[in-house]
Amino acid sequence: MTPPALDTLQLLALAAALGWASGLRAFLVMFAVGAAGLAGWVQLPAGLQGLASPVAVGITGFLAFLEFVGDKIPGVDSLLDFISTLLRIPAGAVLAASVFGLDHTFVAALAAAAGGSLAAVSHGTKLSTRAAINTSPEPFSNVGASLGEDALVLGGLWLAWLHPVLFFIALVLVLIVMVWLARKSFHFVRGLIGRMVRMFSGRPEPVATQPPRGATDVSYRDKPD
């Protein structure tokens, strides 16, 4: 039995989900979409049907597996994040635009802009939080964060297909949390880099000093007439 075609709200939710999730796991997104289409679980829009070929599913599955393993190794995950900046944001834009295809050029262009922007937010959050997590010597926080991202990607795609309204509500909440996390992580990493630069350059840490009790500011001394 062929699954029903997606309505407009589902298409919008799918485009947003593909853009946002690509910022976390571009290959996993392509593999999950292609595998779902190949198995007949969903009816993909025309622009995404190329992902459902056996060859495409095999290639994206292999790349998703490599990404899955590397993303759980401290240090390697941050290296992959830096390299993947050139992939995840464009992938989010292209996948979001492909939901609507060339028959809806203006809508596809808007979807590309929105998808790329969502991918940039999620990728930036992932990049900064992983850099902060990597300052901890134990590997368990990396594995936990990585598995959480896997669950977010697959759960977000599932929610966009079946419950688009709930997906948009969840997306707004997740974006708020992501922006907050990115800011906290960025300030933490910037402070850490500053301390490392001072340490290797031999400069001492800045020490806050207070005037002795009872001392008066010279600016308030009486001036001679």
Disulfide bonds with the S-S distance in Angstrom:
none
